[in-house]
Amino acid sequence: QVQLVESGGGLTQAGDSLTLSCTASGGAFSLWTMGWFRQIPGEEREFVAAISWGTGSTAYADSVKGRFAVSRDDAKNTVYLRMNSLVHQDTAVYYCAARRPGVHMAVPPRTERAYNYWGQGTQVTVSS
């Protein structure tokens, strides 16, 4: 019954910016930690960014820190990923993930196993 739907992906060029959105339904969004992961075909899915409930603490992969920004709007049940200074290596399918309420952590988790629900993914392609 819980659904996560990503949007905002597409084709862009190096140096450009893009914002992804993920809208949740069927659960208490304001209590969920929300994460973003990405996957290149043939490669393992990797952590990108996440934001906790309550405090809104964030975490970023080293490869995107300083370029990407994750935020949330609980009134709209939506989490965003603002991607700036895109490079070809950012090309991947981006997935939204949600973690059910549990132990309150200072920072959100970076592992796939920590998240319970996943969106269908949205393709981001950055031309060089």
N, CA and C atoms as a LAMMPS dump frame, in Angstrom:
ITEM: TIMESTEP
0
ITEM: NUMBER OF ATOMS
384
ITEM: BOX BOUNDS ff ff ff
-5.0000000000000000e+02 5.0000000000000000e+02
-5.0000000000000000e+02 5.0000000000000000e+02
-5.0000000000000000e+02 5.0000000000000000e+02
ITEM: ATOMS id mol type element x y z
1 1 1 N 0.817 -1.209 0
2 1 2 C 0 0 0
3 1 3 C 0.857 1.268 0
4 2 1 N 2.047 1.181 0.596
5 2 2 C 2.976 2.304 0.556
6 2 3 C 3.543 2.414 -0.852
7 3 1 N 3.503 3.605 -1.397
8 3 2 C 4.016 3.848 -2.737
9 3 3 C 4.928 5.062 -2.753
10 4 1 N 6.027 4.933 -3.482
11 4 2 C 6.956 6.027 -3.696
12 4 3 C 7.088 6.218 -5.2
13 5 1 N 6.873 7.43 -5.665
14 5 2 C 6.916 7.715 -7.092
15 5 3 C 7.895 8.841 -7.367
16 6 1 N 8.949 8.527 -8.134
17 6 2 C 9.946 9.521 -8.505
18 6 3 C 9.538 10.234 -9.789
19 7 1 N 10.023 11.439 -9.938
20 7 2 C 9.816 12.195 -11.162
21 7 3 C 10.942 13.216 -11.311
22 8 1 N 11.08 13.767 -12.498
23 8 2 C 12.053 14.812 -12.736
24 8 3 C 13.293 14.384 -13.488
25 9 1 N 13.428 13.098 -13.759
26 9 2 C 14.579 12.623 -14.501
27 9 3 C 14.488 13.012 -15.962
28 10 1 N 15.592 12.831 -16.668
29 10 2 C 15.617 13.161 -18.077
30 10 3 C 17.022 13.279 -18.604
31 11 1 N 17.126 13.843 -19.794
32 11 2 C 18.407 14.033 -20.462
33 11 3 C 18.867 15.466 -20.288
34 12 1 N 20.1 15.637 -19.841
35 12 2 C 20.661 16.96 -19.682
36 12 3 C 22.136 16.917 -20.054
37 13 1 N 22.817 18.024 -19.896
38 13 2 C 24.218 18.088 -20.281
39 13 3 C 25.113 18.422 -19.096
40 14 1 N 26.374 18.103 -19.223
41 14 2 C 27.337 18.37 -18.158
42 14 3 C 27.324 19.845 -17.777
43 15 1 N 27.369 20.094 -16.472
44 15 2 C 27.338 21.451 -15.966
45 15 3 C 25.949 21.959 -15.651
46 16 1 N 24.942 21.245 -16.098
47 16 2 C 23.56 21.65 -15.886
48 16 3 C 23.061 21.212 -14.51
49 17 1 N 21.832 21.594 -14.189
50 17 2 C 21.196 21.23 -12.927
51 17 3 C 19.872 20.537 -13.187
52 18 1 N 19.48 19.699 -12.247
53 18 2 C 18.241 18.949 -12.357
54 18 3 C 17.718 18.665 -10.956
55 19 1 N 16.408 18.683 -10.791
56 19 2 C 15.803 18.385 -9.498
57 19 3 C 14.879 17.183 -9.612
58 20 1 N 15.124 16.18 -8.792
59 20 2 C 14.275 15.005 -8.728
60 20 3 C 13.299 15.147 -7.569
61 21 1 N 12.111 14.583 -7.734
62 21 2 C 11.102 14.589 -6.685
63 21 3 C 10.64 13.172 -6.409
64 22 1 N 10.247 12.923 -5.184
65 22 2 C 9.681 11.638 -4.801
66 22 3 C 8.499 11.905 -3.883
67 23 1 N 7.328 11.49 -4.315
68 23 2 C 6.115 11.689 -3.539
69 23 3 C 5.651 10.361 -2.959
70 24 1 N 5.362 10.362 -1.667
71 24 2 C 4.976 9.151 -0.96
72 24 3 C 3.491 9.156 -0.626
73 25 1 N 2.928 7.958 -0.542
74 25 2 C 1.543 7.797 -0.131
75 25 3 C 1.402 6.505 0.659
76 26 1 N 0.373 6.434 1.5
77 26 2 C 0.089 5.216 2.235
78 26 3 C 0.811 5.055 3.556
79 27 1 N 1.459 6.1 4.047
80 27 2 C 2.176 6.017 5.304
81 27 3 C 2.378 7.373 5.941
82 28 1 N 2.957 7.358 7.119
83 28 2 C 3.234 8.59 7.853
84 28 3 C 4.557 9.169 7.378
85 29 1 N 4.503 9.888 6.265
86 29 2 C 5.711 10.402 5.629
87 29 3 C 6.575 11.228 6.567
88 30 1 N 5.945 12.048 7.397
89 30 2 C 6.703 12.943 8.26
90 30 3 C 7.583 12.193 9.255
91 31 1 N 7.312 10.92 9.486
92 31 2 C 8.086 10.112 10.423
93 31 3 C 9.128 9.237 9.731
94 32 1 N 9.188 9.284 8.43
95 32 2 C 10.101 8.439 7.667
96 32 3 C 11.413 9.147 7.345
97 33 1 N 12.494 8.392 7.421
98 33 2 C 13.748 8.829 6.841
99 33 3 C 13.701 8.519 5.346
100 34 1 N 14.095 9.471 4.527
101 34 2 C 14.023 9.317 3.084
102 34 3 C 15.421 9.342 2.475
103 35 1 N 15.657 8.409 1.563
104 35 2 C 16.969 8.308 0.94
105 35 3 C 16.904 8.301 -0.573
106 36 1 N 18.031 8.631 -1.186
107 36 2 C 18.204 8.543 -2.629
108 36 3 C 19.384 7.627 -2.928
109 37 1 N 19.172 6.689 -3.831
110 37 2 C 20.205 5.789 -4.309
111 37 3 C 20.235 5.855 -5.823
112 38 1 N 21.33 5.401 -6.427
113 38 2 C 21.398 5.363 -7.873
114 38 3 C 22.107 4.096 -8.334
115 39 1 N 21.821 3.685 -9.571
116 39 2 C 22.385 2.456 -10.096
117 39 3 C 22.688 2.581 -11.576
118 40 1 N 23.921 2.281 -11.922
119 40 2 C 24.331 2.171 -13.319
120 40 3 C 24.159 0.709 -13.724
121 41 1 N 23.613 0.438 -14.919
122 41 2 C 23.436 -0.947 -15.343
123 41 3 C 24.726 -1.748 -15.209
124 42 1 N 24.618 -2.927 -14.588
125 42 2 C 25.78 -3.766 -14.381
126 42 3 C 26.566 -3.441 -13.13
127 43 1 N 26.171 -2.39 -12.42
128 43 2 C 26.857 -1.988 -11.205
129 43 3 C 25.923 -2.121 -10.013
130 44 1 N 26.493 -2.131 -8.819
131 44 2 C 25.692 -2.192 -7.61
132 44 3 C 25.04 -0.845 -7.343
133 45 1 N 23.871 -0.899 -6.757
134 45 2 C 23.203 0.325 -6.357
135 45 3 C 24.021 1.009 -5.263
136 46 1 N 24.145 2.322 -5.34
137 46 2 C 24.955 3.056 -4.391
138 46 3 C 24.172 4.194 -3.743
139 47 1 N 24.568 4.499 -2.542
140 47 2 C 23.954 5.568 -1.788
141 47 3 C 24.3 6.924 -2.375
142 48 1 N 23.332 7.836 -2.371
143 48 2 C 23.546 9.19 -2.864
144 48 3 C 23.352 10.221 -1.759
145 49 1 N 22.171 10.221 -1.153
146 49 2 C 21.855 11.208 -0.127
147 49 3 C 20.651 10.74 0.67
148 50 1 N 20.472 11.296 1.855
149 50 2 C 19.32 10.958 2.677
150 50 3 C 19.03 12.078 3.665
151 51 1 N 17.799 12.096 4.154
152 51 2 C 17.384 13.098 5.127
153 51 3 C 16.498 12.442 6.174
154 52 1 N 16.772 12.722 7.435
155 52 2 C 16.049 12.114 8.544
156 52 3 C 14.745 12.845 8.837
157 53 1 N 13.872 12.153 9.544
158 53 2 C 12.673 12.807 10.062
159 53 3 C 13.044 13.597 11.3
160 54 1 N 12.196 14.48 11.71
161 54 2 C 12.401 15.233 12.939
162 54 3 C 13.433 16.33 12.802
163 55 1 N 14.694 15.963 12.969
164 55 2 C 15.778 16.938 12.924
165 55 3 C 16.121 17.378 11.511
166 56 1 N 15.801 16.55 10.519
167 56 2 C 16.146 16.866 9.148
168 56 3 C 17.628 16.738 8.85
169 57 1 N 18.336 15.939 9.638
170 57 2 C 19.755 15.712 9.4
171 57 3 C 19.963 15.041 8.055
172 58 1 N 21.038 15.412 7.367
173 58 2 C 21.31 14.893 6.033
174 58 3 C 22.622 14.136 5.978
175 59 1 N 22.741 13.296 4.952
176 59 2 C 23.976 12.576 4.674
177 59 3 C 24.167 12.523 3.176
178 60 1 N 25.431 12.596 2.724
179 60 2 C 25.736 12.582 1.302
180 60 3 C 26.913 11.678 1.001
181 61 1 N 26.868 11.065 -0.166
182 61 2 C 28.031 10.347 -0.657
183 61 3 C 29.124 11.355 -0.982
184 62 1 N 30.376 10.948 -0.816
185 62 2 C 31.488 11.853 -1.09
186 62 3 C 31.472 12.364 -2.532
187 63 1 N 30.995 11.537 -3.444
188 63 2 C 31.006 11.892 -4.849
189 63 3 C 30.037 13.015 -5.209
190 64 1 N 29.058 13.272 -4.34
191 64 2 C 28.057 14.29 -4.647
192 64 3 C 28.022 15.425 -3.63
193 65 1 N 28.719 15.278 -2.53
194 65 2 C 28.704 16.301 -1.489
195 65 3 C 29.217 17.626 -2.046
196 66 1 N 28.455 18.679 -1.789
197 66 2 C 28.796 19.988 -2.315
198 66 3 C 28.125 20.292 -3.634
199 67 1 N 27.617 19.264 -4.319
200 67 2 C 26.921 19.454 -5.591
201 67 3 C 25.426 19.158 -5.488
202 68 1 N 25.071 18.146 -4.702
203 68 2 C 23.675 17.745 -4.546
204 68 3 C 23.144 18.224 -3.203
205 69 1 N 21.837 18.435 -3.136
206 69 2 C 21.188 18.827 -1.894
207 69 3 C 19.854 18.103 -1.759
208 70 1 N 19.649 17.449 -0.625
209 70 2 C 18.399 16.754 -0.364
210 70 3 C 17.561 17.578 0.607
211 71 1 N 16.267 17.629 0.364
212 71 2 C 15.36 18.372 1.22
213 71 3 C 14.011 17.676 1.228
214 72 1 N 13.143 18.084 2.139
215 72 2 C 11.823 17.469 2.208
216 72 3 C 10.761 18.493 2.545
217 73 1 N 9.562 18.233 2.06
218 73 2 C 8.396 19.045 2.351
219 73 3 C 7.339 18.091 2.884
220 74 1 N 7.234 18.003 4.202
221 74 2 C 6.323 17.045 4.815
222 74 3 C 4.858 17.343 4.498
223 75 1 N 4.52 18.601 4.304
224 75 2 C 3.147 18.964 3.97
225 75 3 C 2.739 18.397 2.619
226 76 1 N 3.726 18.168 1.739
227 76 2 C 3.456 17.623 0.408
228 76 3 C 3.879 16.169 0.268
229 77 1 N 4.325 15.56 1.362
230 77 2 C 4.793 14.17 1.345
231 77 3 C 5.848 13.95 0.262
232 78 1 N 6.75 14.9 0.136
233 78 2 C 7.7 14.879 -0.967
234 78 3 C 9.128 15.131 -0.49
235 79 1 N 10.05 14.377 -1.058
236 79 2 C 11.469 14.597 -0.838
237 79 3 C 12.088 14.981 -2.182
238 80 1 N 13.076 15.872 -2.148
239 80 2 C 13.71 16.376 -3.356
240 80 3 C 15.196 16.077 -3.361
241 81 1 N 15.743 15.986 -4.547
242 81 2 C 17.179 15.896 -4.724
243 81 3 C 17.572 16.914 -5.782
244 82 1 N 18.189 17.996 -5.345
245 82 2 C 18.669 19.03 -6.251
246 82 3 C 20.083 18.671 -6.673
247 83 1 N 20.296 18.508 -7.961
248 83 2 C 21.58 18.098 -8.494
249 83 3 C 22.172 19.237 -9.31
250 84 1 N 23.299 19.743 -8.861
251 84 2 C 23.994 20.825 -9.547
252 84 3 C 25.318 20.333 -10.128
253 85 1 N 25.835 21.085 -11.07
254 85 2 C 27.13 20.777 -11.68
255 85 3 C 27.216 19.319 -12.104
256 86 1 N 26.214 18.869 -12.804
257 86 2 C 26.146 17.473 -13.208
258 86 3 C 27.298 17.098 -14.136
259 87 1 N 27.769 15.867 -13.963
260 87 2 C 28.809 15.313 -14.814
261 87 3 C 28.321 13.997 -15.386
262 88 1 N 29.003 13.516 -16.423
263 88 2 C 28.593 12.291 -17.088
264 88 3 C 28.499 11.121 -16.114
265 89 1 N 29.372 11.104 -15.125
266 89 2 C 29.401 10.019 -14.149
267 89 3 C 28.164 9.977 -13.251
268 90 1 N 27.34 11.017 -13.295
269 90 2 C 26.087 11.023 -12.546
270 90 3 C 24.985 10.271 -13.272
271 91 1 N 25.222 9.857 -14.491
272 91 2 C 24.231 9.125 -15.268
273 91 3 C 23.886 7.803 -14.59
274 92 1 N 22.599 7.612 -14.298
275 92 2 C 22.152 6.419 -13.589
276 92 3 C 20.637 6.448 -13.453
277 93 1 N 20.085 5.34 -12.988
278 93 2 C 18.701 5.321 -12.546
279 93 3 C 18.697 5.702 -11.075
280 94 1 N 17.921 6.694 -10.733
281 94 2 C 17.861 7.188 -9.363
282 94 3 C 16.603 6.666 -8.682
283 95 1 N 16.782 6.12 -7.476
284 95 2 C 15.69 5.528 -6.718
285 95 3 C 15.456 6.274 -5.417
286 96 1 N 14.204 6.447 -5.096
287 96 2 C 13.788 6.991 -3.813
288 96 3 C 13.511 5.836 -2.864
289 97 1 N 13.9 5.97 -1.608
290 97 2 C 13.688 4.931 -0.615
291 97 3 C 13.197 5.534 0.695
292 98 1 N 12.43 4.745 1.435
293 98 2 C 11.878 5.198 2.705
294 98 3 C 12.162 4.188 3.809
295 99 1 N 12.476 4.711 4.986
296 99 2 C 12.729 3.881 6.156
297 99 3 C 11.635 4.116 7.189
298 100 1 N 11.049 3.045 7.668
299 100 2 C 10.003 3.141 8.67
300 100 3 C 10.541 3.737 9.967
301 101 1 N 9.663 4.347 10.764
302 101 2 C 10.099 4.889 12.051
303 101 3 C 10.75 3.821 12.903
304 102 1 N 11.8 4.194 13.575
305 102 2 C 12.515 3.293 14.452
306 102 3 C 13.364 4.079 15.415
307 103 1 N 14.543 3.57 15.692
308 103 2 C 15.465 4.269 16.572
309 103 3 C 15.86 5.599 15.945
310 104 1 N 15.756 6.653 16.711
311 104 2 C 16.113 7.971 16.216
312 104 3 C 17.631 8.078 16.116
313 105 1 N 18.116 8.335 14.912
314 105 2 C 19.546 8.415 14.659
315 105 3 C 19.983 9.849 14.434
316 106 1 N 21.227 10.129 14.773
317 106 2 C 21.77 11.466 14.561
318 106 3 C 21.887 11.782 13.074
319 107 1 N 22.231 10.761 12.275
320 107 2 C 22.343 10.912 10.827
321 107 3 C 21.609 9.756 10.156
322 108 1 N 21.06 9.955 8.965
323 108 2 C 20.333 8.879 8.296
324 108 3 C 21.271 7.791 7.795
325 109 1 N 20.781 6.561 7.673
326 109 2 C 21.63 5.444 7.238
327 109 3 C 21.984 5.52 5.762
328 110 1 N 23.1 4.867 5.4
329 110 2 C 23.615 4.873 4.037
330 110 3 C 23.473 3.528 3.331
331 111 1 N 22.942 2.526 3.999
332 111 2 C 22.855 1.188 3.431
333 111 3 C 21.465 0.877 2.912
334 112 1 N 21.399 0.083 1.83
335 112 2 C 20.122 -0.304 1.251
336 112 3 C 19.246 -1.052 2.24
337 113 1 N 19.846 -1.927 3.033
338 113 2 C 19.087 -2.776 3.945
339 113 3 C 18.367 -1.998 5.026
340 114 1 N 18.735 -0.755 5.229
341 114 2 C 18.093 0.063 6.247
342 114 3 C 16.751 0.617 5.786
343 115 1 N 16.473 0.524 4.491
344 115 2 C 15.258 1.101 3.931
345 115 3 C 14.239 0.028 3.581
346 116 1 N 12.972 0.351 3.76
347 116 2 C 11.904 -0.629 3.642
348 116 3 C 11.103 -0.541 2.348
349 117 1 N 10.988 0.64 1.789
350 117 2 C 10.181 0.852 0.598
351 117 3 C 10.989 1.564 -0.467
352 118 1 N 10.681 1.23 -1.734
353 118 2 C 11.44 1.762 -2.857
354 118 3 C 10.528 2.206 -3.984
355 119 1 N 10.932 3.265 -4.661
356 119 2 C 10.229 3.713 -5.841
357 119 3 C 10.671 2.94 -7.064
358 120 1 N 10.082 3.253 -8.204
359 120 2 C 10.37 2.526 -9.438
360 120 3 C 11.627 3.019 -10.137
361 121 1 N 12.119 4.172 -9.754
362 121 2 C 13.314 4.734 -10.341
363 121 3 C 13.02 5.704 -11.468
364 122 1 N 13.928 6.64 -11.663
365 122 2 C 13.828 7.588 -12.765
366 122 3 C 15.208 7.755 -13.392
367 123 1 N 15.257 7.743 -14.707
368 123 2 C 16.527 7.786 -15.429
369 123 3 C 17.049 9.206 -15.528
370 124 1 N 18.317 9.372 -15.189
371 124 2 C 19.02 10.632 -15.388
372 124 3 C 20.197 10.358 -16.313
373 125 1 N 20.247 11.069 -17.421
374 125 2 C 21.326 10.905 -18.379
375 125 3 C 22.013 12.243 -18.593
376 126 1 N 23.313 12.271 -18.36
377 126 2 C 24.095 13.494 -18.496
378 126 3 C 25.079 13.308 -19.639
379 127 1 N 24.915 14.085 -20.675
380 127 2 C 25.806 13.998 -21.82
381 127 3 C 27.103 14.737 -21.522
382 128 1 N 28.185 14.247 -22.092
383 128 2 C 29.479 14.879 -21.888
384 128 3 C 29.802 15.846 -23.003
